[in-house]
């Protein structure tokens, strides 16, 4: 537990909170990482129900790999209900975008920096805050199967307070 403005924050970790490489997966969502939390989902939901706010940091760093390209979603996260979520941290629920898309600051005028799909390192990151769908239970990526294409994902602890 930590604190946020004097309020106790419960932090729920998982088995891999470090930056992880994604390479060699071309088909949409063909890379699959299932998140294993340190406590049961039943306990996580009980903590979330007692909290006013919850958040989880998510980041994808990309080079030649896109989250969405040509109308296809190549990267997404999966909610605790098993639903494919097509928006990224810092974006509005179901927006199919990223934080930079909310402020029109994404590279190339896209909804996400990684949607540019070029050989430049880019990043999309932010906090997911919808208690109805948290925590993230899976990360899925593709578009890393050709030469030079790769990405790194990072998923933080689930944090709840209030």
mmCIF file of the C-alpha atoms, coordinates in Angstrom:
data_MODEL
# 
_entry.id   MODEL 
# 
loop_
_atom_site.group_PDB 
_atom_site.id 
_atom_site.type_symbol 
_atom_site.label_atom_id 
_atom_site.label_alt_id 
_atom_site.label_comp_id 
_atom_site.label_asym_id 
_atom_site.label_entity_id 
_atom_site.label_seq_id 
_atom_site.pdbx_PDB_ins_code 
_atom_site.Cartn_x 
_atom_site.Cartn_y 
_atom_site.Cartn_z 
_atom_site.occupancy 
_atom_site.B_iso_or_equiv 
_atom_site.pdbx_formal_charge 
_atom_site.auth_seq_id 
_atom_site.auth_comp_id 
_atom_site.auth_asym_id 
_atom_site.auth_atom_id 
_atom_site.pdbx_PDB_model_num 
ATOM 1   C CA . UNK A 1 1   ? 0.000   0.000   0.000   1.00 0.00 ? 1   UNK A CA 1 
ATOM 2   C CA . UNK A 1 2   ? 1.175   3.532   -0.732  1.00 0.00 ? 2   UNK A CA 1 
ATOM 3   C CA . UNK A 1 3   ? -0.497  6.924   -0.421  1.00 0.00 ? 3   UNK A CA 1 
ATOM 4   C CA . UNK A 1 4   ? -1.870  9.535   -2.785  1.00 0.00 ? 4   UNK A CA 1 
ATOM 5   C CA . UNK A 1 5   ? -2.529  12.956  -1.251  1.00 0.00 ? 5   UNK A CA 1 
ATOM 6   C CA . UNK A 1 6   ? -2.783  11.303  2.170   1.00 0.00 ? 6   UNK A CA 1 
ATOM 7   C CA . UNK A 1 7   ? -5.242  8.635   0.995   1.00 0.00 ? 7   UNK A CA 1 
ATOM 8   C CA . UNK A 1 8   ? -4.215  4.983   1.123   1.00 0.00 ? 8   UNK A CA 1 
ATOM 9   C CA . UNK A 1 9   ? -3.613  3.386   -2.278  1.00 0.00 ? 9   UNK A CA 1 
ATOM 10  C CA . UNK A 1 10  ? -3.817  -0.380  -2.712  1.00 0.00 ? 10  UNK A CA 1 
ATOM 11  C CA . UNK A 1 11  ? -1.373  -1.630  -5.334  1.00 0.00 ? 11  UNK A CA 1 
ATOM 12  C CA . UNK A 1 12  ? -1.937  -5.047  -6.876  1.00 0.00 ? 12  UNK A CA 1 
ATOM 13  C CA . UNK A 1 13  ? 1.033   -6.401  -8.770  1.00 0.00 ? 13  UNK A CA 1 
ATOM 14  C CA . UNK A 1 14  ? 1.411   -9.091  -11.396 1.00 0.00 ? 14  UNK A CA 1 
ATOM 15  C CA . UNK A 1 15  ? 4.143   -11.466 -12.525 1.00 0.00 ? 15  UNK A CA 1 
ATOM 16  C CA . UNK A 1 16  ? 5.801   -9.245  -15.140 1.00 0.00 ? 16  UNK A CA 1 
ATOM 17  C CA . UNK A 1 17  ? 5.807   -5.506  -14.628 1.00 0.00 ? 17  UNK A CA 1 
ATOM 18  C CA . UNK A 1 18  ? 8.972   -5.030  -16.673 1.00 0.00 ? 18  UNK A CA 1 
ATOM 19  C CA . UNK A 1 19  ? 9.318   -3.881  -20.276 1.00 0.00 ? 19  UNK A CA 1 
ATOM 20  C CA . UNK A 1 20  ? 8.792   -6.888  -22.590 1.00 0.00 ? 20  UNK A CA 1 
ATOM 21  C CA . UNK A 1 21  ? 9.802   -7.368  -26.233 1.00 0.00 ? 21  UNK A CA 1 
ATOM 22  C CA . UNK A 1 22  ? 7.264   -8.201  -28.945 1.00 0.00 ? 22  UNK A CA 1 
ATOM 23  C CA . UNK A 1 23  ? 8.834   -9.433  -32.206 1.00 0.00 ? 23  UNK A CA 1 
ATOM 24  C CA . UNK A 1 24  ? 7.970   -12.113 -34.770 1.00 0.00 ? 24  UNK A CA 1 
ATOM 25  C CA . UNK A 1 25  ? 4.158   -11.891 -34.631 1.00 0.00 ? 25  UNK A CA 1 
ATOM 26  C CA . UNK A 1 26  ? 2.577   -10.535 -37.824 1.00 0.00 ? 26  UNK A CA 1 
ATOM 27  C CA . UNK A 1 27  ? -1.129  -11.419 -37.588 1.00 0.00 ? 27  UNK A CA 1 
ATOM 28  C CA . UNK A 1 28  ? -3.374  -9.075  -35.547 1.00 0.00 ? 28  UNK A CA 1 
ATOM 29  C CA . UNK A 1 29  ? -3.245  -10.069 -31.874 1.00 0.00 ? 29  UNK A CA 1 
ATOM 30  C CA . UNK A 1 30  ? -1.090  -13.151 -32.527 1.00 0.00 ? 30  UNK A CA 1 
ATOM 31  C CA . UNK A 1 31  ? 1.225   -12.215 -29.634 1.00 0.00 ? 31  UNK A CA 1 
ATOM 32  C CA . UNK A 1 32  ? -0.650  -13.037 -26.436 1.00 0.00 ? 32  UNK A CA 1 
ATOM 33  C CA . UNK A 1 33  ? 0.456   -12.324 -22.889 1.00 0.00 ? 33  UNK A CA 1 
ATOM 34  C CA . UNK A 1 34  ? -1.920  -13.406 -20.118 1.00 0.00 ? 34  UNK A CA 1 
ATOM 35  C CA . UNK A 1 35  ? -1.486  -11.420 -16.909 1.00 0.00 ? 35  UNK A CA 1 
ATOM 36  C CA . UNK A 1 36  ? -1.293  -13.368 -13.652 1.00 0.00 ? 36  UNK A CA 1 
ATOM 37  C CA . UNK A 1 37  ? -1.993  -11.163 -10.630 1.00 0.00 ? 37  UNK A CA 1 
ATOM 38  C CA . UNK A 1 38  ? -0.587  -11.835 -7.149  1.00 0.00 ? 38  UNK A CA 1 
ATOM 39  C CA . UNK A 1 39  ? -4.127  -12.198 -5.712  1.00 0.00 ? 39  UNK A CA 1 
ATOM 40  C CA . UNK A 1 40  ? -7.307  -13.741 -7.119  1.00 0.00 ? 40  UNK A CA 1 
ATOM 41  C CA . UNK A 1 41  ? -9.640  -11.861 -9.455  1.00 0.00 ? 41  UNK A CA 1 
ATOM 42  C CA . UNK A 1 42  ? -12.362 -12.238 -6.798  1.00 0.00 ? 42  UNK A CA 1 
ATOM 43  C CA . UNK A 1 43  ? -10.211 -10.303 -4.313  1.00 0.00 ? 43  UNK A CA 1 
ATOM 44  C CA . UNK A 1 44  ? -9.262  -7.711  -6.946  1.00 0.00 ? 44  UNK A CA 1 
ATOM 45  C CA . UNK A 1 45  ? -12.932 -7.047  -7.735  1.00 0.00 ? 45  UNK A CA 1 
ATOM 46  C CA . UNK A 1 46  ? -13.739 -6.727  -4.006  1.00 0.00 ? 46  UNK A CA 1 
ATOM 47  C CA . UNK A 1 47  ? -10.969 -4.103  -3.617  1.00 0.00 ? 47  UNK A CA 1 
ATOM 48  C CA . UNK A 1 48  ? -12.180 -2.264  -6.726  1.00 0.00 ? 48  UNK A CA 1 
ATOM 49  C CA . UNK A 1 49  ? -15.777 -2.246  -5.440  1.00 0.00 ? 49  UNK A CA 1 
ATOM 50  C CA . UNK A 1 50  ? -14.604 -0.600  -2.191  1.00 0.00 ? 50  UNK A CA 1 
ATOM 51  C CA . UNK A 1 51  ? -12.584 2.047   -4.054  1.00 0.00 ? 51  UNK A CA 1 
ATOM 52  C CA . UNK A 1 52  ? -13.718 5.256   -5.738  1.00 0.00 ? 52  UNK A CA 1 
ATOM 53  C CA . UNK A 1 53  ? -10.858 5.241   -8.238  1.00 0.00 ? 53  UNK A CA 1 
ATOM 54  C CA . UNK A 1 54  ? -8.661  2.664   -9.911  1.00 0.00 ? 54  UNK A CA 1 
ATOM 55  C CA . UNK A 1 55  ? -6.006  3.000   -12.595 1.00 0.00 ? 55  UNK A CA 1 
ATOM 56  C CA . UNK A 1 56  ? -3.487  0.908   -14.476 1.00 0.00 ? 56  UNK A CA 1 
ATOM 57  C CA . UNK A 1 57  ? -0.607  2.251   -16.560 1.00 0.00 ? 57  UNK A CA 1 
ATOM 58  C CA . UNK A 1 58  ? -0.132  0.756   -20.035 1.00 0.00 ? 58  UNK A CA 1 
ATOM 59  C CA . UNK A 1 59  ? 2.536   1.528   -22.633 1.00 0.00 ? 59  UNK A CA 1 
ATOM 60  C CA . UNK A 1 60  ? 3.481   0.296   -26.093 1.00 0.00 ? 60  UNK A CA 1 
ATOM 61  C CA . UNK A 1 61  ? 6.733   1.390   -27.718 1.00 0.00 ? 61  UNK A CA 1 
ATOM 62  C CA . UNK A 1 62  ? 6.815   0.673   -31.440 1.00 0.00 ? 62  UNK A CA 1 
ATOM 63  C CA . UNK A 1 63  ? 9.078   0.730   -34.483 1.00 0.00 ? 63  UNK A CA 1 
ATOM 64  C CA . UNK A 1 64  ? 7.384   -0.331  -37.715 1.00 0.00 ? 64  UNK A CA 1 
ATOM 65  C CA . UNK A 1 65  ? 4.605   -1.875  -35.613 1.00 0.00 ? 65  UNK A CA 1 
ATOM 66  C CA . UNK A 1 66  ? 1.127   -0.409  -35.386 1.00 0.00 ? 66  UNK A CA 1 
ATOM 67  C CA . UNK A 1 67  ? -1.732  -0.685  -32.924 1.00 0.00 ? 67  UNK A CA 1 
ATOM 68  C CA . UNK A 1 68  ? -4.205  0.003   -35.730 1.00 0.00 ? 68  UNK A CA 1 
ATOM 69  C CA . UNK A 1 69  ? -3.465  0.141   -39.448 1.00 0.00 ? 69  UNK A CA 1 
ATOM 70  C CA . UNK A 1 70  ? -5.666  0.023   -42.541 1.00 0.00 ? 70  UNK A CA 1 
ATOM 71  C CA . UNK A 1 71  ? -8.830  -0.487  -40.518 1.00 0.00 ? 71  UNK A CA 1 
ATOM 72  C CA . UNK A 1 72  ? -7.414  -3.500  -38.634 1.00 0.00 ? 72  UNK A CA 1 
ATOM 73  C CA . UNK A 1 73  ? -6.561  -3.527  -34.936 1.00 0.00 ? 73  UNK A CA 1 
ATOM 74  C CA . UNK A 1 74  ? -3.157  -5.161  -34.470 1.00 0.00 ? 74  UNK A CA 1 
ATOM 75  C CA . UNK A 1 75  ? -2.844  -4.391  -30.761 1.00 0.00 ? 75  UNK A CA 1 
ATOM 76  C CA . UNK A 1 76  ? -5.348  -4.357  -27.928 1.00 0.00 ? 76  UNK A CA 1 
ATOM 77  C CA . UNK A 1 77  ? -5.849  -5.252  -24.292 1.00 0.00 ? 77  UNK A CA 1 
ATOM 78  C CA . UNK A 1 78  ? -8.452  -7.577  -22.820 1.00 0.00 ? 78  UNK A CA 1 
ATOM 79  C CA . UNK A 1 79  ? -10.801 -6.592  -19.981 1.00 0.00 ? 79  UNK A CA 1 
ATOM 80  C CA . UNK A 1 80  ? -11.552 -8.775  -16.957 1.00 0.00 ? 80  UNK A CA 1 
ATOM 81  C CA . UNK A 1 81  ? -14.761 -9.838  -18.734 1.00 0.00 ? 81  UNK A CA 1 
ATOM 82  C CA . UNK A 1 82  ? -12.705 -11.106 -21.700 1.00 0.00 ? 82  UNK A CA 1 
ATOM 83  C CA . UNK A 1 83  ? -13.649 -8.237  -24.043 1.00 0.00 ? 83  UNK A CA 1 
ATOM 84  C CA . UNK A 1 84  ? -11.260 -6.876  -26.686 1.00 0.00 ? 84  UNK A CA 1 
ATOM 85  C CA . UNK A 1 85  ? -10.558 -3.236  -25.796 1.00 0.00 ? 85  UNK A CA 1 
ATOM 86  C CA . UNK A 1 86  ? -9.523  -1.061  -28.754 1.00 0.00 ? 86  UNK A CA 1 
ATOM 87  C CA . UNK A 1 87  ? -8.525  2.086   -26.877 1.00 0.00 ? 87  UNK A CA 1 
ATOM 88  C CA . UNK A 1 88  ? -5.268  2.782   -25.096 1.00 0.00 ? 88  UNK A CA 1 
ATOM 89  C CA . UNK A 1 89  ? -4.295  4.442   -21.825 1.00 0.00 ? 89  UNK A CA 1 
ATOM 90  C CA . UNK A 1 90  ? -5.295  8.087   -21.532 1.00 0.00 ? 90  UNK A CA 1 
ATOM 91  C CA . UNK A 1 91  ? -8.002  7.833   -24.203 1.00 0.00 ? 91  UNK A CA 1 
ATOM 92  C CA . UNK A 1 92  ? -11.776 7.805   -23.868 1.00 0.00 ? 92  UNK A CA 1 
ATOM 93  C CA . UNK A 1 93  ? -13.422 4.390   -23.513 1.00 0.00 ? 93  UNK A CA 1 
ATOM 94  C CA . UNK A 1 94  ? -14.194 2.829   -26.921 1.00 0.00 ? 94  UNK A CA 1 
ATOM 95  C CA . UNK A 1 95  ? -12.484 5.693   -28.788 1.00 0.00 ? 95  UNK A CA 1 
ATOM 96  C CA . UNK A 1 96  ? -10.136 3.368   -30.751 1.00 0.00 ? 96  UNK A CA 1 
ATOM 97  C CA . UNK A 1 97  ? -7.473  5.910   -29.859 1.00 0.00 ? 97  UNK A CA 1 
ATOM 98  C CA . UNK A 1 98  ? -4.656  6.820   -27.523 1.00 0.00 ? 98  UNK A CA 1 
ATOM 99  C CA . UNK A 1 99  ? -3.916  9.714   -25.158 1.00 0.00 ? 99  UNK A CA 1 
ATOM 100 C CA . UNK A 1 100 ? -2.400  11.830  -27.959 1.00 0.00 ? 100 UNK A CA 1 
ATOM 101 C CA . UNK A 1 101 ? -5.570  11.297  -30.010 1.00 0.00 ? 101 UNK A CA 1 
ATOM 102 C CA . UNK A 1 102 ? -7.597  13.070  -27.318 1.00 0.00 ? 102 UNK A CA 1 
ATOM 103 C CA . UNK A 1 103 ? -5.447  16.207  -27.737 1.00 0.00 ? 103 UNK A CA 1 
ATOM 104 C CA . UNK A 1 104 ? -4.766  15.900  -31.503 1.00 0.00 ? 104 UNK A CA 1 
ATOM 105 C CA . UNK A 1 105 ? -1.021  15.607  -30.851 1.00 0.00 ? 105 UNK A CA 1 
ATOM 106 C CA . UNK A 1 106 ? -0.339  12.159  -32.347 1.00 0.00 ? 106 UNK A CA 1 
ATOM 107 C CA . UNK A 1 107 ? 2.327   11.764  -35.014 1.00 0.00 ? 107 UNK A CA 1 
ATOM 108 C CA . UNK A 1 108 ? 0.969   12.054  -38.551 1.00 0.00 ? 108 UNK A CA 1 
ATOM 109 C CA . UNK A 1 109 ? -2.423  13.259  -37.283 1.00 0.00 ? 109 UNK A CA 1 
ATOM 110 C CA . UNK A 1 110 ? -3.423  9.691   -36.349 1.00 0.00 ? 110 UNK A CA 1 
ATOM 111 C CA . UNK A 1 111 ? -5.360  8.461   -33.298 1.00 0.00 ? 111 UNK A CA 1 
ATOM 112 C CA . UNK A 1 112 ? -2.186  6.864   -31.873 1.00 0.00 ? 112 UNK A CA 1 
ATOM 113 C CA . UNK A 1 113 ? 1.527   7.518   -32.380 1.00 0.00 ? 113 UNK A CA 1 
ATOM 114 C CA . UNK A 1 114 ? 2.110   3.846   -33.206 1.00 0.00 ? 114 UNK A CA 1 
ATOM 115 C CA . UNK A 1 115 ? -0.464  3.983   -36.017 1.00 0.00 ? 115 UNK A CA 1 
ATOM 116 C CA . UNK A 1 116 ? 2.109   5.812   -38.188 1.00 0.00 ? 116 UNK A CA 1 
ATOM 117 C CA . UNK A 1 117 ? 3.782   2.410   -38.711 1.00 0.00 ? 117 UNK A CA 1 
ATOM 118 C CA . UNK A 1 118 ? 7.217   3.701   -39.748 1.00 0.00 ? 118 UNK A CA 1 
ATOM 119 C CA . UNK A 1 119 ? 10.803  2.904   -38.777 1.00 0.00 ? 119 UNK A CA 1 
ATOM 120 C CA . UNK A 1 120 ? 10.887  5.590   -36.061 1.00 0.00 ? 120 UNK A CA 1 
ATOM 121 C CA . UNK A 1 121 ? 10.590  4.650   -32.391 1.00 0.00 ? 121 UNK A CA 1 
ATOM 122 C CA . UNK A 1 122 ? 7.274   5.956   -31.069 1.00 0.00 ? 122 UNK A CA 1 
ATOM 123 C CA . UNK A 1 123 ? 5.231   5.446   -27.907 1.00 0.00 ? 123 UNK A CA 1 
ATOM 124 C CA . UNK A 1 124 ? 1.620   5.347   -26.793 1.00 0.00 ? 124 UNK A CA 1 
ATOM 125 C CA . UNK A 1 125 ? 1.031   5.300   -23.051 1.00 0.00 ? 125 UNK A CA 1 
ATOM 126 C CA . UNK A 1 126 ? -1.269  6.408   -20.290 1.00 0.00 ? 126 UNK A CA 1 
ATOM 127 C CA . UNK A 1 127 ? -3.603  5.289   -17.537 1.00 0.00 ? 127 UNK A CA 1 
ATOM 128 C CA . UNK A 1 128 ? -6.684  3.116   -17.990 1.00 0.00 ? 128 UNK A CA 1 
ATOM 129 C CA . UNK A 1 129 ? -9.284  4.227   -15.439 1.00 0.00 ? 129 UNK A CA 1 
ATOM 130 C CA . UNK A 1 130 ? -12.560 2.414   -16.222 1.00 0.00 ? 130 UNK A CA 1 
ATOM 131 C CA . UNK A 1 131 ? -13.325 0.350   -13.105 1.00 0.00 ? 131 UNK A CA 1 
ATOM 132 C CA . UNK A 1 132 ? -15.951 -1.598  -15.075 1.00 0.00 ? 132 UNK A CA 1 
ATOM 133 C CA . UNK A 1 133 ? -13.286 -3.214  -17.294 1.00 0.00 ? 133 UNK A CA 1 
ATOM 134 C CA . UNK A 1 134 ? -10.093 -3.184  -15.206 1.00 0.00 ? 134 UNK A CA 1 
ATOM 135 C CA . UNK A 1 135 ? -7.803  -4.903  -14.565 1.00 0.00 ? 135 UNK A CA 1 
ATOM 136 C CA . UNK A 1 136 ? -6.091  -5.784  -17.832 1.00 0.00 ? 136 UNK A CA 1 
ATOM 137 C CA . UNK A 1 137 ? -6.068  -9.582  -18.192 1.00 0.00 ? 137 UNK A CA 1 
ATOM 138 C CA . UNK A 1 138 ? -4.267  -9.933  -21.547 1.00 0.00 ? 138 UNK A CA 1 
ATOM 139 C CA . UNK A 1 139 ? -2.152  -7.917  -23.953 1.00 0.00 ? 139 UNK A CA 1 
ATOM 140 C CA . UNK A 1 140 ? -2.341  -8.767  -27.665 1.00 0.00 ? 140 UNK A CA 1 
ATOM 141 C CA . UNK A 1 141 ? -0.111  -7.455  -30.460 1.00 0.00 ? 141 UNK A CA 1 
ATOM 142 C CA . UNK A 1 142 ? 0.772   -8.135  -34.089 1.00 0.00 ? 142 UNK A CA 1 
ATOM 143 C CA . UNK A 1 143 ? 2.562   -6.340  -36.939 1.00 0.00 ? 143 UNK A CA 1 
ATOM 144 C CA . UNK A 1 144 ? 6.003   -7.342  -35.624 1.00 0.00 ? 144 UNK A CA 1 
ATOM 145 C CA . UNK A 1 145 ? 6.726   -10.135 -38.110 1.00 0.00 ? 145 UNK A CA 1 
ATOM 146 C CA . UNK A 1 146 ? 8.728   -8.377  -40.813 1.00 0.00 ? 146 UNK A CA 1 
ATOM 147 C CA . UNK A 1 147 ? 12.319  -7.220  -40.687 1.00 0.00 ? 147 UNK A CA 1 
ATOM 148 C CA . UNK A 1 148 ? 12.850  -4.244  -38.390 1.00 0.00 ? 148 UNK A CA 1 
ATOM 149 C CA . UNK A 1 149 ? 9.348   -4.363  -36.875 1.00 0.00 ? 149 UNK A CA 1 
ATOM 150 C CA . UNK A 1 150 ? 9.161   -4.649  -33.119 1.00 0.00 ? 150 UNK A CA 1 
ATOM 151 C CA . UNK A 1 151 ? 7.589   -3.300  -29.993 1.00 0.00 ? 151 UNK A CA 1 
ATOM 152 C CA . UNK A 1 152 ? 7.855   -3.296  -26.221 1.00 0.00 ? 152 UNK A CA 1 
ATOM 153 C CA . UNK A 1 153 ? 4.926   -3.407  -23.815 1.00 0.00 ? 153 UNK A CA 1 
ATOM 154 C CA . UNK A 1 154 ? 4.824   -2.343  -20.193 1.00 0.00 ? 154 UNK A CA 1 
ATOM 155 C CA . UNK A 1 155 ? 1.890   -2.863  -17.838 1.00 0.00 ? 155 UNK A CA 1 
ATOM 156 C CA . UNK A 1 156 ? 1.910   -1.371  -14.342 1.00 0.00 ? 156 UNK A CA 1 
ATOM 157 C CA . UNK A 1 157 ? 0.290   -2.439  -11.123 1.00 0.00 ? 157 UNK A CA 1 
ATOM 158 C CA . UNK A 1 158 ? -3.450  -1.951  -10.626 1.00 0.00 ? 158 UNK A CA 1 
ATOM 159 C CA . UNK A 1 159 ? -3.834  0.930   -8.167  1.00 0.00 ? 159 UNK A CA 1 
ATOM 160 C CA . UNK A 1 160 ? -7.069  1.680   -6.271  1.00 0.00 ? 160 UNK A CA 1 
ATOM 161 C CA . UNK A 1 161 ? -7.920  4.362   -3.709  1.00 0.00 ? 161 UNK A CA 1 
ATOM 162 C CA . UNK A 1 162 ? -10.681 6.473   -2.178  1.00 0.00 ? 162 UNK A CA 1 
# 
